[in-house]
Amino acid sequence: MARGEILTVFSYDIGANRKRRKAAAILEEAASRVQKSVFETRMSRNRAEAVAQRVAALLDPGDSLRVYRSSPELMRAASVL
């Protein structure tokens, strides 16, 4: 992992199909899809903010984008089952 990068998880709930597809395309450029609307990657905080802003611009009232960041210490304790 490059210096300054942290595990970042993006999760969205977007009602409109067209906007949902656009959000997925943006996230697929920057991260790996791990579930239908969940993406994870290792990136800098600034890059994560830029990606989040691009997706957030698509959101309508009632839609949501969640961004979770994990410290290196928590990443070592995480597991995938």
C-alpha distance (Angstrom), angle and dihedral (degrees) to the residues before:
residue distance angle dihedral
M1 . . .
A2 3.78 . .
R3 3.76 119.3 .
G4 3.79 112.5 -84.7
E5 3.79 94.3 19.7
I6 3.78 120.8 124.5
L7 3.77 133.5 -177.2
T8 3.78 107.2 -91.2
V9 3.80 125.0 -171.3
F10 3.80 122.2 -164.4
S11 3.79 121.2 -164.2
Y12 3.78 126.0 176.8
D13 3.78 140.2 -173.4
I14 3.80 108.3 -164.3
G15 3.79 122.1 167.1
A16 3.82 102.8 -161.6
N17 3.80 113.0 78.3
R18 3.81 95.2 -145.2
K19 3.80 93.7 50.6
R20 3.81 91.3 43.2
R21 3.82 90.2 54.6
K22 3.83 90.7 48.7
A23 3.81 91.4 49.6
A24 3.81 90.4 49.2
A25 3.81 90.9 50.6
I26 3.80 91.7 51.6
L27 3.79 92.0 48.7
E28 3.82 93.9 44.3
E29 3.82 88.4 58.4
A30 3.80 90.7 56.3
A31 3.80 106.9 27.1
S32 3.80 146.4 22.0
R33 3.77 119.3 -97.6
V34 3.81 110.1 -123.7
Q35 3.81 97.4 170.0
K36 3.80 134.0 4.5
S37 3.79 94.6 -79.6
V38 3.81 101.2 12.6
F39 3.80 125.2 90.9
E40 3.80 131.0 176.8
T41 3.77 134.6 -166.6
R42 3.76 144.0 148.0
M43 3.79 111.8 -110.5
S44 3.77 143.3 135.9
R45 3.78 119.9 -82.1
N46 3.82 90.3 -114.1
R47 3.81 92.6 53.1
A48 3.82 90.8 46.9
E49 3.81 90.2 52.1
A50 3.81 91.0 50.3
V51 3.82 92.2 50.5
A52 3.81 91.2 45.9
Q53 3.80 91.6 51.2
R54 3.82 91.2 52.5
V55 3.80 91.1 52.7
A56 3.81 94.1 40.8
A57 3.81 89.5 57.4
L58 3.82 87.5 66.5
L59 3.81 96.7 52.7
D60 3.77 123.1 113.5
P61 3.82 124.1 -160.9
G62 3.80 107.3 -70.2
D63 3.83 93.6 27.8
S64 3.78 121.0 108.4
L65 3.78 142.6 -161.7
R66 3.78 119.9 -165.4
V67 3.79 122.6 -165.7
Y68 3.78 119.5 -166.8
R69 3.80 122.6 -171.3
S70 3.77 125.1 -165.9
S71 3.77 129.6 -157.5
P72 3.82 119.6 -128.0
E73 3.82 88.8 -107.5
L74 3.79 92.7 56.0
M75 3.80 91.6 43.8
R76 3.81 90.0 59.7
A77 3.81 89.8 53.2
A78 3.82 95.1 47.8
S79 3.79 123.0 100.9
V80 3.78 135.4 -171.6
L81 3.80 116.2 -142.3
